[in-house]
Every structure is written in C-alpha cells, then in structure tokens.
C-alpha cells in the first residue's frame, strides 16, 4: 500500500514538523500495512528520527499512541481552516482594492454630464 494523502492535504516530511503543527490532524503510513489518521499531541525529535504522539489514542483498540518515523517520511496535514480563511479574506480584500483603484466613478464616454 502506498498512501499519498488526499487532494486537500499538505505533504511535509516528518523532519519539517514543529510545535505549530501540534493539534493539527495528520495522516501517514508508518509501515506497509497501516495508515494512521489522528491529531498530533506531541512531536519529539530524536537522533535519526521523529516521534509523533497522537491525542486520545491510549488504550483505544490496541492502537499505539506514538509512532517513530524517519525524517524523510511524508506526513499529510489537513488544511488549517483559520489560516485558509485568513488567506482567502486577504486575497478578496486585495482584489477589491485593485478594483477600486481602477474605477474612478462613471467614466463612460456616452455618459451625459450632470445638469447644473
């Protein structure tokens, strides 16, 4: 099995994970038979690897709560909705500003001047 995430997930290597990723939803393939989906509770860097601890897994169906991954292994993060929303608002605001700069009132050549 070769898990490559879904279309909306962002691929990172395990070495790129840092404290800003704690609390985000992640998916990865720790071995050839398993795909893991969970919320990052902690990240530990060790010599030669990165350990990801998942929230709420202890004792749940015999699943391990932590996984050691090589630094080059891809993990897939769900998009951060707050960051995505902020980017969308900034993009829209930029487009509105651009439109306002280009629009200087009614400048159609066929427009009649107002009666004074």
HELIX and SHEET records of a PDB file:
HELIX    1   1 UNK A   14  UNK A   16  5                                   3    
HELIX    2   2 UNK A   19  UNK A   21  5                                   3    
HELIX    3   3 UNK A   81  UNK A  102  1                                  22    
SHEET    1   A 6 UNK A  10  UNK A  13  0                                        
SHEET    2   A 6 UNK A  74  UNK A  77 -1                                        
SHEET    3   A 6 UNK A  25  UNK A  31 -1                                        
SHEET    4   A 6 UNK A  34  UNK A  46 -1                                        
SHEET    5   A 6 UNK A  49  UNK A  54 -1                                        
SHEET    6   A 6 UNK A  66  UNK A  69 -1                                        
END                                                                             
